[in-house]
Amino acid sequence: MSEPTGKYSITMPRDIAEAAKVRSGPSGLSAYVAAAVARQIERDNLNELITVAEAEHGPVTAEEIQALRDQLAQERREQAKHGASAA
């Protein structure tokens, strides 16, 4: 069952609204805007979580971020290799 909906009036720059209409496809502008707002809420929640974590544990260094990016890239390469050999 889908969530109940409400009708809202919003104001946005015309060029953004027109670009959203073009990209919204068959699901329509309302669904496109709802998805964009949901993604923004997820980002806001993540930023709040990061702020709390950094207050407790200190900021993450650029070196730590790069090490995790390198690890993720390596794991993706290994997944791709295993996926190709399974085909």
MINUVEX-911633 format. One line per 10 residues: number of its first residue (from 1); their letters; for each residue x, y, z of N, C-alpha, C. Coordinates in nm, 3 decimals, m for minus. Layout:
BEGIN
NUM> A> X/Y/Z/X/Y/Z/X/Y/Z ~ ...;
END
This chain:
BEGIN
1> MSEPTGKYSI> 0.085/m0.117/0.000/0.000/0.000/0.000/0.089/0.123/0.000 ~ 0.056/0.222/m0.079/0.138/0.342/m0.087/0.099/0.441/0.023 ~ 0.191/0.531/0.048/0.169/0.633/0.150/0.058/0.728/0.106 ~ m0.017/0.781/0.201/m0.116/0.882/0.164/m0.044/1.006/0.110 ~ m0.108/1.076/0.020/m0.046/1.194/m0.039/m0.126/1.318/m0.003 ~ m0.063/1.431/m0.021/m0.129/1.559/m0.001/m0.094/1.648/m0.118 ~ m0.173/1.748/m0.139/m0.148/1.840/m0.249/m0.085/1.966/m0.191 ~ 0.027/2.010/m0.250/0.101/2.125/m0.202/0.132/2.217/m0.317 ~ 0.144/2.342/m0.287/0.185/2.441/m0.386/0.326/2.484/m0.352 ~ 0.416/2.475/m0.448/0.555/2.517/m0.426/0.594/2.617/m0.533;
11> TMPRDIAEAA> 0.696/2.693/m0.503/0.749/2.790/m0.598/0.895/2.755/m0.623 ~ 0.932/2.752/m0.752/1.071/2.724/m0.787/1.104/2.799/m0.915 ~ 1.231/2.819/m0.941/1.269/2.887/m1.066/1.213/2.812/m1.187 ~ 1.164/2.888/m1.284/1.099/2.830/m1.402/1.191/2.733/m1.476 ~ 1.321/2.768/m1.490/1.411/2.679/m1.565/1.427/2.545/m1.496 ~ 1.429/2.544/m1.363/1.440/2.418/m1.290/1.311/2.338/m1.307 ~ 1.197/2.404/m1.297/1.069/2.335/m1.314/1.057/2.273/m1.453 ~ 1.098/2.347/m1.555/1.089/2.295/m1.692/1.184/2.177/m1.712 ~ 1.305/2.186/m1.657/1.400/2.075/m1.668/1.345/1.952/m1.596 ~ 1.283/1.972/m1.481/1.225/1.860/m1.407/1.110/1.798/m1.486;
21> KVRSGPSGLS> 1.028/1.879/m1.550/0.918/1.826/m1.631/0.971/1.738/m1.743 ~ 1.077/1.785/m1.809/1.137/1.709/m1.919/1.191/1.575/m1.869 ~ 1.254/1.575/m1.753/1.317/1.454/m1.700/1.222/1.362/m1.627 ~ 1.106/1.411/m1.589/1.017/1.332/m1.504/0.960/1.209/m1.572 ~ 0.951/1.212/m1.703/0.903/1.095/m1.775/0.761/1.056/m1.739 ~ 0.729/0.928/m1.760/0.591/0.883/m1.741/0.541/0.889/m1.597 ~ 0.632/0.890/m1.499/0.588/0.894/m1.361/0.534/1.030/m1.322 ~ 0.571/1.133/m1.396/0.517/1.266/m1.373/0.601/1.352/m1.282 ~ 0.573/1.480/m1.288/0.649/1.579/m1.214/0.636/1.560/m1.064 ~ 0.518/1.529/m1.015/0.501/1.512/m0.870/0.590/1.401/m0.816;
31> AYVAAAVARQ> 0.595/1.288/m0.885/0.678/1.176/m0.840/0.826/1.214/m0.848 ~ 0.863/1.288/m0.951/1.002/1.330/m0.967/1.045/1.422/m0.853 ~ 0.959/1.519/m0.823/0.989/1.613/m0.714/0.990/1.540/m0.580 ~ 0.895/1.450/m0.558/0.891/1.375/m0.432/1.019/1.294/m0.414 ~ 1.068/1.231/m0.519/1.191/1.153/m0.511/1.310/1.244/m0.480 ~ 1.314/1.363/m0.541/1.423/1.457/m0.516/1.421/1.505/m0.371 ~ 1.303/1.533/m0.319/1.292/1.579/m0.180/1.331/1.465/m0.086 ~ 1.290/1.342/m0.118/1.327/1.227/m0.033/1.479/1.211/m0.029 ~ 1.546/1.226/m0.145/1.693/1.217/m0.147/1.755/1.328/m0.063 ~ 1.699/1.448/m0.069/1.754/1.558/0.009/1.738/1.532/0.158;
41> IERDNLNELI> 1.624/1.477/0.198/1.603/1.443/0.339/1.705/1.338/0.382 ~ 1.732/1.237/0.298/1.834/1.137/0.330/1.970/1.203/0.350 ~ 2.005/1.297/0.262/2.133/1.367/0.274/2.138/1.450/0.402 ~ 2.028/1.519/0.432/2.024/1.599/0.556/2.042/1.509/0.677 ~ 1.973/1.395/0.679/1.987/1.300/0.790/2.129/1.248/0.801 ~ 2.191/1.217/0.688/2.329/1.170/0.688/2.423/1.278/0.740 ~ 2.402/1.403/0.697/2.487/1.512/0.746/2.473/1.530/0.896 ~ 2.352/1.514/0.948/2.331/1.522/1.093/2.407/1.409/1.163 ~ 2.401/1.289/1.107/2.471/1.175/1.165/2.622/1.198/1.163 ~ 2.673/1.251/1.054/2.816/1.280/1.044/2.857/1.384/1.148;
51> TVAEAEHGPV> 2.776/1.487/1.166/2.806/1.591/1.264/2.814/1.532/1.405 ~ 2.720/1.445/1.439/2.721/1.382/1.571/2.844/1.292/1.585 ~ 2.874/1.213/1.483/2.989/1.122/1.488/3.120/1.200/1.499 ~ 3.132/1.309/1.423/3.255/1.387/1.430/3.269/1.458/1.564 ~ 3.158/1.499/1.623/3.164/1.561/1.756/3.213/1.460/1.859 ~ 3.174/1.334/1.841/3.212/1.230/1.936/3.352/1.175/1.911 ~ 3.387/1.157/1.783/3.511/1.086/1.748/3.615/1.173/1.677 ~ 3.580/1.296/1.645/3.670/1.382/1.569/3.646/1.368/1.420 ~ 3.692/1.465/1.342/3.670/1.461/1.198/3.749/1.349/1.130 ~ 3.696/1.304/1.019/3.763/1.203/0.938/3.867/1.275/0.853;
61> TAEEIQALRD> 3.987/1.221/0.848/4.094/1.285/0.771/4.082/1.251/0.623 ~ 4.146/1.334/0.542/4.148/1.309/0.397/4.215/1.175/0.366 ~ 4.314/1.139/0.445/4.384/1.012/0.424/4.291/0.894/0.453 ~ 4.211/0.905/0.557/4.116/0.798/0.590/4.011/0.783/0.480 ~ 3.965/0.896/0.430/3.866/0.892/0.321/3.925/0.826/0.198 ~ 4.049/0.864/0.162/4.113/0.805/0.044/4.137/0.656/0.063 ~ 4.176/0.615/0.182/4.198/0.472/0.207/4.068/0.394/0.189 ~ 3.958/0.449/0.236/3.829/0.381/0.219/3.785/0.379/0.073 ~ 3.811/0.488/0.001/3.779/0.490/m0.143/3.861/0.385/m0.217 ~ 3.989/0.375/m0.182/4.074/0.274/m0.245/4.024/0.133/m0.215;
71> QLAQERREQA> 3.984/0.110/m0.091/3.932/m0.021/m0.052/3.804/m0.053/m0.129 ~ 3.715/0.045/m0.141/3.590/0.025/m0.215/3.618/m0.006/m0.362 ~ 3.710/0.069/m0.421/3.745/0.045/m0.561/3.802/m0.095/m0.580 ~ 3.887/m0.139/m0.488/3.944/m0.273/m0.497/3.835/m0.379/m0.486 ~ 3.743/m0.361/m0.392/3.635/m0.458/m0.376/3.543/m0.461/m0.498 ~ 3.520/m0.346/m0.559/3.440/m0.342/m0.682/3.511/m0.415/m0.795 ~ 3.644/m0.398/m0.805/3.719/m0.470/m0.909/3.710/m0.620/m0.887 ~ 3.721/m0.663/m0.761/3.713/m0.805/m0.731/3.573/m0.860/m0.761 ~ 3.470/m0.783/m0.729/3.333/m0.824/m0.760/3.314/m0.837/m0.910 ~ 3.365/m0.740/m0.985/3.351/m0.743/m1.130/3.423/m0.865/m1.188;
81> KHGASAA> 3.540/m0.895/m1.132/3.618/m1.010/m1.179/3.543/m1.139/m1.151 ~ 3.487/m1.152/m1.032/3.413/m1.273/m0.995/3.283/m1.282/m1.075 ~ 3.219/m1.170/m1.099/3.095/m1.169/m1.177/3.121/m1.209/m1.321 ~ 3.234/m1.165/m1.377/3.268/m1.200/m1.515/3.303/m1.348/m1.527 ~ 3.367/m1.405/m1.425/3.405/m1.545/m1.434/3.286/m1.637/m1.410 ~ 3.180/m1.586/m1.344/3.061/m1.667/m1.320/2.971/m1.674/m1.442 ~ 2.989/m1.582/m1.534/2.902/m1.577/m1.654/2.939/m1.678/m1.757;
END
